[in-house]
Every structure is written in C-alpha cells, then in structure tokens.
C-alpha cells in the first residue's frame, strides 16, 4: 500500500470516529500509529524477500521549507507533540527561524528532518492533533485561566505520546503473533523490525553530518498539575486516526532520537 493510501485510510478513520463517546475515541486513538507500523513491517518484509523494489530508497532531507508551524513564540506543548510524532515515525524535529519581510518580524518554525513519506504523515497528524487539543481546551478549560489551559494541553500531549508508543508496540506484537510456529517467517519479521528501528538512527547520523543544531533548553513556565492530569485524561479521547525558509544559525534540536 502506498503512503498516500495509508494517509487516506487515517483520514477516513478520523471521520468515522468523530463522536462524543469517549470510549469510542479511546479505542480508536492508537490505530493511526499501529496502521503505519503495520505498513512499514509488511513493506520491509516484501523488500527483503525481493517481491517488490526496495521501498526505502527515499533520501533523508531537511524539510524546513514546509515547517509544521510558524509562530513568534512556539508553545511548549506544540514542540512536545512534534517531537513525539517525529520520534515515533523515524524523523527528527528542530526549531528554526524565518524572517517575514512583509511584517519585518522574525518567527520561529518547527521543522522536520527525515524521509518525505514519513514527513507527510507526521504533518497531517500534527495539524489534526493540534486542532483537536485546542478544541478540548475550549470545551474543558473555559474560564479556568491560562496556566490551567497550558497545563491541560501538556497533559493531553503526554497521553498522545503513550498512545503512539502503544500503537507501535501493538503492531509489532500482532505481526509476530500472526506467524507463531513459523520460525523462518518470524526471523524475517524480526529483521524487518530491526531495519525499521535503524531508520531513526540513520536520520540522526544525517543530522550530525549535515546540520549544526544547538541544544534546546527546557521550558520553565508554570504548570498546573491538576490541569495536566485532566489533559492526560481527556487526551485519551483524541482520535489519532482522523482528526518559509529557515535562515540563520539559531536552529535548535528538540527532543532526541529513541
């Protein structure tokens, strides 16, 4: 299945899962990541067996010309969300700068480094999840203040991080379970998973060789832990299945590999 078809399936799942029923949304929340991981495993096994041309010949590149978001001040929850999605999908994220000549203002950008197919999927999910988190804030944080709303967003992102990890883990467990008792096939799947894990390491190596990124500093803004926990709880209802040029030397790496 081509990457465009994967994204299309995610969009359809999103539309089907739009519901006020938290249980339905929670059950659907990890399916996008699981679907992408299933596709990667199946495609990698086919490539190894020579049944299809090598599908991993995409070049790693800096996609700063199409940043995830551009803002005068990047909220911590958005950088955390971007890092989580990038790490789960063999990409890396960094903060760059963009000068807007019409407003004569410098803006910060959230940019991805990785393969185009992975970047396309991450870009869609980031856009959708960002809007979903803001929708939940309007519903649940109205009148509770900026600190509460900010902490709520961070809690929601934390819930998403766990679901991304769960989706990857479930896809791998399912791939192995389907082949119980088939030793040779299990060996191929395990090798495919190892190759998938190497994709992120290859992006790290590319970054080290081609870009000079400084270390990002942790945000020390205030946090309301009650709101954080509420965001964690309500972040579970987010359905992952649907919902300028960087210049200068001020780019900062955020998050790490792994």
Helices and strands as residue ranges (DSSP letters): H 3-17, H 22-28, H 31-48, E 61-62, G 64-66, E 69-71, H 76-88, E 92-100, E 105-114, H 116-140, H 146-177, H 183-210, E 214-215, H 225-235, E 252-254
